[in-house]
Amino acid sequence: MLFTGLCGTASIAVAKDGKITKRAFYYGNYKFWRAGAVNAPRIGSYGKKKRSTGIDIHHAVPTSSVSGKIKQSGVYSISSKELKRWRASVDNLQYADVNGSGSVGQARSKNVKLKLVYLTIDNSPLIKALNKNSKAKKFMKKNNSRVVSSVWIVVSARVAQTLRTAGSLSVSYKGKNMSIKASGGGSSSSQSTVNIPSGAVFAYMIDKAKWNKKRRKKTTIRALEDDQVGLR
């Protein structure tokens, strides 16, 4: 899911406000899942939806199916004032910096400016990856199955700038940790790699599948529909 005012293909502007709770991150008209973020859901991972704890990850499509299709589509500044306003804390999370990672609590004590970066993928390549993988397609036929289509990650302001201005992004995984290679930007041919710890996943969106059918049996996924916090 990409934002255009919140859907489409255009990037979003930096928001001036938001709301953070234990279960959700409210951004614009959308409610992203926070419950279950500790399990480091990745784009393309699928599992069972649980209303109170988010998604219970089962497996994921191969990284090669989605790596070059993931893009940055938004930046949000973490404000201590706003956190206090919403009576929320994110000190148990990790953040990524150019020189490594650390806890958000440590960053706050050192006055490191932190931001959330929104990573997402268009529906088309994600649908293709799910249909191509027989195990994923079979699992997605279950009524409570969902797939992760986007994530918000915690990074330093420097990393946010690198990802925001990159010409292209390439994502790979080692276990639950994410590595993002940011290439170019304008006429630049430079590359930089940012390692994102699993504890830096702040929030995510899950989608449910809409199916093509033959004789009332599900055959192939034809569309994905976001399933926000609070929806049945």
C-alpha positions as CSV (number, residue, x, y, z in Angstrom):
1,M,0.0,0.0,0.0
2,L,1.3,3.4,-1.0
3,F,-0.1,6.7,0.2
4,T,-1.7,9.4,-1.9
5,G,-3.5,11.3,0.6
6,L,-3.3,7.8,1.5
7,C,-3.5,5.5,-1.4
8,G,-1.9,5.5,-4.9
9,T,1.7,5.9,-6.0
10,A,2.8,9.3,-4.7
11,S,4.9,9.9,-1.6
12,I,3.4,11.4,1.5
13,A,4.4,14.6,3.3
14,V,5.7,14.6,6.8
15,A,2.8,14.6,9.2
16,K,2.5,17.2,12.0
17,D,0.6,14.9,14.3
18,G,-0.3,11.3,14.9
19,K,-1.3,9.0,17.6
20,I,0.5,6.0,19.2
21,T,-1.0,3.4,21.4
22,K,0.1,-0.1,22.4
23,R,-2.0,-1.7,19.5
24,A,-1.9,1.0,16.8
25,F,-0.2,3.8,15.0
26,Y,-2.8,6.3,13.7
27,Y,-1.5,8.0,10.5
28,G,-3.8,10.1,8.4
29,N,-7.0,7.9,8.0
30,Y,-5.1,4.7,8.6
31,K,-4.6,2.5,11.7
32,F,-1.4,0.5,11.4
33,W,-0.7,-2.5,13.7
34,R,1.8,-2.2,16.5
35,A,0.8,-5.4,18.4
36,G,3.1,-8.1,17.1
37,A,5.8,-5.7,15.9
38,V,8.2,-7.4,18.3
39,N,8.1,-10.4,16.0
40,A,9.7,-8.2,13.3
41,P,7.1,-8.7,10.5
42,R,8.7,-8.2,7.1
43,I,7.1,-7.2,3.9
44,G,6.0,-10.3,2.2
45,S,5.6,-12.4,5.4
46,Y,2.3,-14.0,6.0
47,G,0.4,-15.6,8.9
48,K,-2.7,-15.6,10.9
49,K,-4.4,-12.4,12.1
50,K,-5.1,-12.2,15.8
51,R,-7.1,-9.2,16.9
52,S,-5.3,-8.5,20.1
53,T,-1.7,-9.5,19.1
54,G,-1.6,-8.6,15.4
55,I,-0.2,-11.1,13.0
56,D,1.2,-14.5,14.0
57,I,3.9,-15.0,11.3
58,H,4.0,-18.4,9.5
59,H,6.4,-17.8,6.7
60,A,7.4,-15.3,4.0
61,V,7.7,-15.2,0.2
62,P,11.4,-15.3,-1.0
63,T,13.1,-11.9,-0.5
64,S,14.1,-12.0,-4.2
65,S,10.4,-11.7,-5.1
66,V,10.0,-8.4,-3.4
67,S,13.5,-6.9,-2.8
68,G,13.7,-4.5,-5.7
69,K,10.0,-3.6,-5.5
70,I,10.1,-2.1,-1.9
71,K,10.2,1.7,-1.7
72,Q,10.3,4.4,0.8
73,S,7.0,6.4,0.9
74,G,7.0,8.6,4.0
75,V,8.8,10.0,7.0
76,Y,7.4,10.8,10.4
77,S,9.3,12.5,13.2
78,I,9.1,10.9,16.7
79,S,8.3,13.6,19.2
80,S,8.8,13.2,22.9
81,K,6.0,15.8,23.4
82,E,3.6,13.8,21.3
83,L,4.5,10.5,23.1
84,K,3.8,12.2,26.4
85,R,0.5,13.5,25.0
86,W,-0.6,10.0,24.0
87,R,0.9,8.4,27.2
88,A,3.0,6.1,25.1
89,S,6.6,5.0,25.2
90,V,8.8,3.5,22.5
91,D,12.0,3.2,24.7
92,N,12.0,-0.6,24.3
93,L,12.5,-0.3,20.5
94,Q,15.8,-0.3,18.6
95,Y,16.8,2.3,16.0
96,A,19.2,2.2,13.1
97,D,22.0,4.7,12.6
98,V,24.8,4.9,10.0
99,N,27.3,3.7,12.7
100,G,25.2,0.9,14.0
101,S,22.1,0.5,16.1
102,G,21.0,1.1,19.7
103,S,17.9,1.4,21.9
104,V,15.5,4.3,21.5
105,G,15.9,5.0,25.2
106,Q,19.7,5.5,24.7
107,A,19.0,7.8,21.7
108,R,16.6,9.9,23.7
109,S,19.2,10.3,26.5
110,K,21.7,11.5,23.9
111,N,19.2,13.8,22.1
112,V,19.5,11.8,18.8
113,K,16.8,12.8,16.4
114,L,14.7,9.8,15.5
115,K,12.3,9.3,12.6
116,L,10.0,6.7,11.3
117,V,10.4,5.6,7.7
118,Y,7.6,4.0,5.8
119,L,8.6,1.1,3.5
120,T,5.9,-0.4,1.3
121,I,5.3,-2.3,-1.9
122,D,2.8,-2.0,-4.7
123,N,0.1,-4.6,-4.7
124,S,0.9,-6.1,-8.1
125,P,4.4,-7.5,-7.3
126,L,3.2,-8.8,-3.9
127,I,0.2,-10.5,-5.5
128,K,2.5,-12.1,-8.1
129,A,4.9,-13.3,-5.4
130,L,2.1,-14.9,-3.4
131,N,0.5,-16.6,-6.5
132,K,3.9,-17.9,-7.7
133,N,4.8,-19.5,-4.3
134,S,2.6,-22.6,-3.9
135,K,2.9,-22.7,-0.1
136,A,2.1,-19.0,0.3
137,K,-0.9,-19.2,-2.0
138,K,-2.3,-22.3,-0.2
139,F,-1.8,-20.6,3.2
140,M,-3.5,-17.4,2.1
141,K,-6.7,-19.3,1.2
142,K,-7.5,-19.5,5.0
143,N,-10.0,-17.0,6.1
144,N,-7.8,-15.5,8.8
145,S,-4.6,-15.4,6.8
146,R,-3.0,-12.0,6.1
147,V,0.2,-10.7,4.4
148,V,2.4,-7.8,5.6
149,S,2.4,-5.1,2.9
150,S,4.3,-2.3,4.7
151,V,6.3,-1.5,7.7
152,W,7.4,1.6,9.7
153,I,10.9,1.4,11.0
154,V,12.8,3.5,13.6
155,V,15.9,5.2,12.2
156,S,18.1,8.2,13.0
157,A,17.5,11.4,11.0
158,R,20.6,10.8,9.0
159,V,19.4,7.4,7.9
160,A,16.0,8.8,7.1
161,Q,17.6,11.3,4.8
162,T,19.6,8.6,3.1
163,L,16.6,6.5,2.4
164,R,14.4,9.4,1.5
165,T,16.7,10.7,-1.2
166,A,17.8,7.3,-2.6
167,G,17.2,6.6,-6.3
168,S,16.4,3.0,-5.5
169,L,16.3,0.6,-2.5
170,S,17.2,-3.1,-2.3
171,V,16.2,-5.1,0.7
172,S,17.6,-8.3,2.0
173,Y,17.1,-10.3,5.3
174,K,19.4,-12.3,7.5
175,G,17.1,-13.9,10.1
176,K,14.8,-11.2,11.3
177,N,17.3,-8.4,10.6
178,M,16.9,-6.2,7.6
179,S,19.6,-4.8,5.4
180,I,18.7,-1.9,3.0
181,K,21.0,-0.8,0.2
182,A,20.3,2.7,-0.9
183,S,21.6,3.5,-4.4
184,G,22.0,6.9,-6.0
185,G,19.7,9.8,-5.9
186,G,19.5,12.2,-8.8
187,S,22.7,11.9,-10.8
188,S,24.6,10.3,-7.9
189,S,26.0,6.8,-8.3
190,S,26.9,6.4,-4.6
191,Q,25.7,3.4,-2.5
192,S,25.2,3.0,1.2
193,T,24.0,0.0,3.2
194,V,21.9,0.4,6.4
195,N,21.4,-2.5,8.7
196,I,18.0,-2.4,10.5
197,P,17.8,-4.5,13.7
198,S,14.6,-6.6,14.2
199,G,13.6,-4.5,17.1
200,A,13.3,-1.4,14.9
201,V,10.0,-2.4,13.4
202,F,7.5,0.1,14.9
203,A,4.3,-0.7,13.1
204,Y,3.0,-2.5,10.0
205,M,0.0,-3.1,7.8
206,I,-1.6,-6.4,6.9
207,D,-3.7,-7.2,3.9
208,K,-6.2,-9.9,3.1
209,A,-6.5,-11.6,-0.2
210,K,-9.4,-11.3,-2.7
211,W,-9.7,-14.3,-5.0
212,N,-10.5,-15.4,-8.5
213,K,-12.7,-18.4,-8.3
214,K,-13.6,-21.4,-10.4
215,R,-16.6,-23.4,-9.5
216,R,-16.6,-21.6,-6.1
217,K,-13.1,-22.7,-5.4
218,K,-10.3,-20.1,-4.8
219,T,-7.8,-20.2,-7.6
220,T,-5.5,-17.2,-7.8
221,I,-5.3,-13.9,-5.8
222,R,-6.7,-11.0,-7.8
223,A,-6.4,-8.2,-5.3
224,L,-5.2,-7.3,-1.7
225,E,-7.2,-5.2,0.7
226,D,-5.6,-3.6,3.8
227,D,-6.9,-4.8,7.1
228,Q,-6.5,-2.1,9.7
229,V,-6.6,-2.3,13.5
230,G,-10.1,-2.7,14.7
231,L,-11.6,-4.1,11.5
232,R,-13.3,-7.5,11.6
